[in-house]
Amino acid sequence: MLFALATTVANAQTPQSAPRQAVPAAQILAAMPANSVTITHWYKQNVYDLGDNKIGEIMDVLVDREGKATALIIGVGGFLGMGEKDVSVPFNSVHATTKDNNKWYLVMNSTKDALKNAKGFKYDRTNMTWMPEETSATTGSPSTSAPRPNR
């Protein structure tokens, strides 16, 4: 009885953590969802125009809170990453197709020049989000060539 009393007093003195929000139990899938593809089908893949000319590379895939892919960040221009610009396009503007022995690749109905002239974005590592290039850096000065995220 003395042990039970001591345990109760010790538990009463232990700080309680904040109550957790109710989270539904996780589902375990027995089979892969129909028509799904891996993110590696998109991430770091080249994108071509309708004439099979490379116009950029997918640098990131953005998803909404429900997990639906909403946008792609495409790196365009530059040489070996220098002077490259990141632009955002709707996810459904890039389509998978096949050519030569059914080799899978990504096509977009746009041009390299159109992407180069589009509004640029930079990755904010502090907030873990993409933001317009002209947004001020944390020091208060505009950043014109922010480092690209390493993923």
Buried (B, 14 or more C-beta within 10 A) or exposed (E): EEEEEEEEEEEEEEEEEEEEEEEEEEEEEEEEEEEEEEEEEBBEBEBBBEEEEEBBBBBBBBEEEEEEBEBBBBBBBEEEEEEBBBBBBEBEEBEEEEEEEEEEBBBBEBBBEBBBEBEBBBBBEEEEEBBEBEEEEEEEEEBEEBEBBEE
